[in-house]
Amino acid sequence: MSQGAEESFKKVISHAKEYGFVFQSSEIYDGLSSVYDYGPNGALLKNNIKNYWWRSMVQLNDNVVGIDSAIFMHPDVWRASGHIDAFNDPLIDNKDSKKRYRADVLVEDYAEKLFQKAEKEIKKAALRFGDSFDSELYRKTNTRVLEYEKKAKTILSRFSKALSNNNLSEARQVIIDEKIKCPVSGSSNWTDVRQFNLMFGTKIGSVAEGANDLFLRPETAQGIFVNFLNVFKTSRMKIPFGIAQVGKAFRNEIVARQFIFRMREFEQMEMQFFIMPGSEMKWFDHWKKVRMNWHESLGFNPKNYRYHNHEKLAHYADAAADIEYNFPFGFKELEGIHSRTDFDLKQHSQHSGKKLQVFDPVSNENFTPSVIETSIGLDRMFLSVLSECLKEETLKDGTLRTVLQLPHSLAPNQAAILPLLKKDKLPECAKKIYDQLKFNFQLIFDEKDAIGKRYRRQDAIGTPICITVDHQSLIDNTVTVRDRDSMGQNRVEIKDLSNIIKNTTSVEALLKKV
């Protein structure tokens, strides 16, 4: 991570703490590593992101329904899915720093640096040649760019093949051959690579001696698969159709890092789309486009998103791609789209003894559907939103303004009600407006400090509209409405506030872009 990117990331983390978005879990006891709590503004923003995903996935699609499955599941679920035997991360230690790393992340970060070097070459050429520059032609023909990209792809392919073959010595050799260094010690003095299972184990039962082993779920997808027939029958669906779910998952990440990007307790937003076998690539391409469009609907910089096709496929998949976001620490996975074939339903059929099939009236036969999965980490999405929207602006008077330019419908509070002074019946008037509007909108009431400071605080937490009640309000029932982004102010009648807030912050405007 460059020094500038590191400073940017530190500002995001600091802002999240200072303004009540994210806290370290158990902070008064010195914290619990890689576990975080969401504060008042964080909980509201997180719920708004979740609501936007749910409504765009379930409400807008007549062939997608939602469920909420339990965290605890029968242990045979995880045997059937392969998690007990194969849900591992490849870990490696540096002997000098005593730090532990995920070997695949070390290799991916090294390859990303090579890709970034290629991009720098293209940017330098663009400055040299000006408007006549053809970036795609340069990428395909420039020797240095081709060398960087070829080397990165070769390294990733070699490492992926080693993991696929469970050849851990070869995986280590990739790191040795490329002289990949420990970020702390700067040395290449590495241990062997070894696999570590990520599932948390627990017990169920009244006494320890008679308790049964259980696992905290490492993903939410299996709760969908084991409920496939229940949902298919009760919701009167037909193939193709999807089942969506938002829920907590747990992974014993040994090398959790980068704030809320990689945590031990996290939340997923997943949809499993059940299709006819043979139509996998059609629906895979469909959901890749739909999901990218969902991200782009937020109005963020499109250059911060890209697809990444997997070199190494999971044992159950025949195609996989990530939507990556350019976090302050580089492009990383934000959402995965996977063609899981019919693996999951067949595995659960085999282990449970129950047929998870549907009838095809065309062929007059039962069949096991294939699955296209879209899976996005809610916490990662939250981090991408903070990273994208946190801005610092120098105003005309030379002062610095920190503003969280969230999409209006995602903002924790849709409007702030601010009496100009804490006297002259202004708080009472402001509170009356607050009480009238609170049934339809998430509002914040603030009467502490000078009005300028209150504006700055609302800017920093992303509130789109500030409504100021002053002495004129008592005379003519009007208030000042201030816009977060332009800082422009307009005088409006109190009776019009509901429509103004609705038109400015309604999630429907976003949904229509999906």
N, C-alpha and C positions, 0 to 999 in steps of 0.2 A: 504494500500500500504506500503510495507517495505521501510526502509530508502534508501536502495540501488536502489530499483525500482523508488522511488521518485526522487532521484538524476539523474537517467537515463532519466526520463521523463523531468526534468528541462533542461537537456542538449539538448534534442530534441527541446524543445520550444525555447531555447536561440539560437540554431543553425539556426532554421527556420527564426528568426528575423534578426540575424546578417548577414546572407548570402542571403537575399532577396527572401525567399520562402513564408513566411506568415507574415502579419502585422495585428495588431489590427485595426479594422475599426474605422475611425474618430479619430485616435490616438491623433491628435493635440487638439481635444476637450475632452481629457481624455477617449476616446474610447466609443464604444457601446457594451454592454455586449453580449457575445456569438455570435458576428458577426465579421467575419474576411475577410481581403483582401489578395489576392495572388500577391506577388511581381514578378519581372522579371523572376527569376529562378523558382518560384512556378507556375506561369502561364504556363511556358513551360513544366515542369514536369507533371502538371495536364492534359494538353492537350495530352501529350504522353501516359499517362495512359488511358485516354478517347479513344484515337485513337486505342490503343491495344485492349481494350474491344470491340469497335465497329467493328474493322476488324475481330476479332475472332468470334464475334457473327453474324454479317451480311454478311461479305465477304466470310467467310469459310462455311457458311450454305446456301445451295440453297433454303431452305424453311423458311428462316427468312429475313424479310424486315424491313426497318427503317422508322420512321416518326419523326416529330417535332411538337408536338401539343402546343396550346396556354396555357399560364399560367392562364388567365382569362377564366372561363367556366360558362355556365348557372347555376344559383344556384340550379336548380332541379337535376343537376348531383350529387351534394353532399347530397341531400335528398335521392336520389335513392341508393347511395352507403352506406348510413348509417352514414356518417361522422358528419352530423349536430346533430344527436341524440346520437351517441355513440363513437365519437372520443375523448376519454378522457384519462388522466393520473391520477392515484391515488396519491394524495399528502398528506403529513403529516408534521406537524411542531414540532420542539422541543421547549418546553416552556422556557427552560433555555437559550439556545443559540440564540433563535429567528430565527433559520435557517430552511429553508423549504427543504424537500426531496421528491423524488418519493418513495413511500412505496415499490413498487415492486423492485426498485434498491437496497434499504436497505436489503430486504430479499434475493435477488439474491447474493449480495456481501457477506452476512453472510454465505449463503450456499456454496459459492465458497471457503471461508476460510476453511470450513469443508472438502471439496474435496481436497484442498491443503494439509491439515493435513494428509489425507490418502496417498497422493503422497509422502509426506516426510517419512512416515512409510515405504513405498515401497523402496524408495531410500536408507534409512538406512539399510534395510535388504539386499539390493543388495550389499552394501559395506561389510556387514558381511559375506555373503555367496559366493561372487565372481562369477566366470564364470558359476558355476552350478546353479545359481539362476534362478528360473522360475517366472517372475513377474506376469504373468496372474494367475498362480496357487496360488500365495501368495495373490493376490487381492481377489480371490474367497474364501480363507480359513482362512485368518488371522482375528481374532476376532476384533481387534482394527480398522483395515481398513474397515471391514464390518459395524461396528458401525458408523464410521464417514460418510460413504457413505449412509447408511440407514437413518441416521438422516437428512442429507442434502436433500435427495429425499423426505422424509416425510414432511419436512418444505415447500419445493417448491410445493408439491402436495396440501397441506392444503391451502396455500396462493392462489394458482391458482384456487382451487375450490371456495374459498371465493369470488374472483373477478368475476368468471364465474356466480355466483349466485347473484352478486351485494350486497354481504353481507359485507359492509364496516366495521362494528363493529367486525366481525370475522377476517377480514384482519388486523385490528389494534391489535386484541388479539394475533395473531401470533407474532407480534413484541414485545408485552409485555411479552408473555410467554417465548420467547427465550432471553429476556433481551438484545435486540439489542440496542446498545448505539449510541448516537449522536457522530459523529467523532469530533465535536468541543467541546461540553460541557462534554462529557463522561457520560451523564445522560440518563435515560430512561423515561423522563417526556414528554410524547407525547400527542398531540392533537388527535382528531378524524381524521380518513381518509376521504377525500372527493374527488370527481371527478372534474376535470377541463378540459374544452374543449380546444383543442390545435389550432383551426383554427383562422387565422387572417381575420378579416372582413374589407371590404372597400366599396366604393361607385362608381357607374358609372353613369354619367349624367352631364349636364352642370351647374345645380344649385343644392344646397344641398336639397331643398324642393322636387324636382322632381327626385332625384337620386334613383337608385335601389341598393339594397344590393347585394354585391358580396363577394366572398372569394378568397384569395390567395390559390392556390392548396396546400394541405398538402402532396400530393404524385403525381407521374406522371402517375400511372397506369390507372386512369379513362380516361385520354386523349386517351389512346389506345383503351379502351373498346367502347367509343362512336364513334370511327372511324373504328370499326371492319368491318362493311359492306363496307364502302368506300374502305378500303385497300383490302378486300377480292375480290371485283369486279375489281378494277383497276389494281391490281398486278397479277391477274389471278392465285391466289393461290388455293390450295386445302388442306383440313384437312389431316394430322396435319401440321400446319405452325405457325410461330411466328412473332410478331411485337415488334421491339426493339425501345427504346427511351432513350436519355440522356437529362436531363433538371433540372431546378431549382424547388425546393419545399420549403414550408415555414411552420414552426410550432412554435407556441408561447410557447416554452419550458420555464417553470417557473424555472426549476432546470437544466438549461444547464450548462455543466461543461466539464472538461478534454479537454481543448484546442479545436481543431476542431473535436473532436469525436462527440460532440452533440451540434449542432448549430441551430439558429433560421432560417437562410437561408442556404440551403445546396443543393447539386446536387446529383441526383440519376441516376444510369444506370440500366434500367429495361428491361426485355423481358417477354412478355406474350405469352405463347405457347398454341394454341388452338387445342384441341384433341377430339376424339370420347368419349362420356360418357362411363364409364366402363373400360377405359384404364388409369385411373388416376395414379395408383400405378406404373405401368410400366414406364410411362414418368417421374413421380416424382423421382424414383430411377435413371433413366437415367440422368436427369439434375443435380441431386446431384453429381454424379460422374464426369460429364462434367465440372461443375463449380469448384469442388475441383481440378481437373486436370489443369484448367486454372491458379489457384493460384500457384500450385506446379510448373508450367512451368517457373515461374520467378526464380526458383532456390533457394528460401529461405528455412530456416530450417523447415522441415516437422513437427517437434515437436511443432512448434508454431501454428499449425492449428488443429482443431478438429471439429467434428459435435456435435451439441446439438439439440436433438429432443424436441419439445415443449411439456410441460405438459399441458399448457393452449392453446387451439386452438381458433383462431378468429372464430366468428360466421359463417363465410362463408366457412371455411376450413375443409377438412377431413384429412389433413396431413401437417406438417410443420417442417422444420429443419433449423437451422442456421449453417453456416460455421463461426466458431469463430477464432479470432486471439489473440495470447498472447501479448497484448499491455503491456507497462511498468506498467500499473495499473491492469493487469490481463486479463484473457480470456474474450473477449466481442464480440458481434455480428459484423461481417464484411459483411456478405451476407445472405439473407434469401431465401430459396426455399420453395414455398407453393403450395399446391394443393387447388385451390380456388373453385373447382367444377364448376357448371354452374351458380353460384349465381349472378355474376356481369352482365352478358348479360341478364339474366332473369329480374333482377331488373330494368335495363335500358329499357328493352322492356315494362315492366309494367308501368313505369312512363312516358315514351315518347309516348307510343302507337304505336311504330314501331317494327316490328318483326325482331329480330336479330338472324336469323336462317339460316342454310344452308341445301341444299338438299343432302340426302344420296341415291345414285343410287342403293345400295344393298337392303335396306329396302323399297325404293320408298317413303320415308317420309322425311319431314323437321325435323331438330333437333337443339337444342341449344348446342353449343360446351361447354365442360369443359375447364378449364384453369390451366396450371402449370406456376407459376411465379418465375422468378429469379430476385432478386432486391439487388443491391449493392450500398452502399453509396460511391460516388466518393471521398468525403472528408475523410471518414474513411479509404478508400483504400490508399489515399495519406499519411495519418498518419501512417498506417502500413508499408508503403514503407520507410518512413523516419526512423521509429523506428527500422526496420530490418537492414537498410543499414548504419546507422551512427556508425562508428567504431573509436576507438582510438588505435593507434599502437605505441609501443616503438621500435624505430629503433636501429640499431647496435651501433650508436654513442651516444645512451642514450636519444636522443630528442624524443618528442612526436609528432606524426602525426595524425591529424584528417582527415579522409577520408570517403566520402559518396560513398559506393560501390554499386551504383545503377546498375541494369541490363543495359548493354550498350545502348540498344535501347530506354530506358526510360529516359536517362540522358537529362537534359535541353539543353545542348550544346553537339554536337557530337564530336567537336574538338576545341581546342584553338590554335590560330596562335600567336606566340610569337617571336618578334624580340629580339635577345640577347641584343642589345644596342639601344638607341635612337639616333644613329648617324651612320656615314659611309654607308649611303644608305640602311641599314638593314631594317628600317621601310618601306621604299618604296618597297623593295623586298617582305617583308611579306604581305604588303597590296595588292600587285599584286596577290599573292597566294590566299589571302582571297577573292578577287574579282572573281577569277576563280572558286572557290569552293562553294561560297555562294548560287548559284542557286540550288544546290542539297543537301546542308547540312546546319543545324543550327550551326553557328560558333560564336566564341567570339574572338575579337582582343584585346590584352592586351600588352601594352608596358611600364606600370608603375611599378616601383620597381625592385629590383634584381630578376634574373631569378628564384632563389630558392624560394623566397616569392611568385612569380607568380605560380610556380608549386604547392605550398601548398594551394593557394587559389583555383586552379582548382581541386585539390584533394577534398577540402571541399565542393565544389558544385557538384562533381560527374562527371566531364568531363573525358571521357575515354581516350582521346588521346591529348597530347600536341605536337605541331609541332614548333620546334625552328629553327629560321633562323639566321645563323651566317655568319662570313666572308667567310667560305668555300663555303657557298651557292652561293655567288656571282661568285665563280670561276667554280664550277662543277655542279651547279643546283641540289645539294642534301641538305637535311635538316635532323635534328634529330627528330625522333618520339619516344616519351616517353609514356609508358603504365602506367595508373593510379594505377593499383593493384600491379604489380610487381615492378614498378618504373624502369624497364629495358628500355634501350635506343638502338635504331638502326638507322643507317644511310641509308636513302632511297632517291631515285630520286623523284624530284618534280612531274614528270609526273605520278608517281605511287600512289600519295596521294589519288586520288579519289577512286580507288579500295580498298586501305587499309582502308579508313574510312568506305566505304560501307560494306566491309566484317566484320568489327569489330562491327558496330553499327546498321546494318540492322534489322528491326523488323521482317523480314521474318524468321529469325532463331528462334525467339520466337514462331511465329505462327505455325511453323512446329511441335512444342512440344505439342500443344493443342490437 
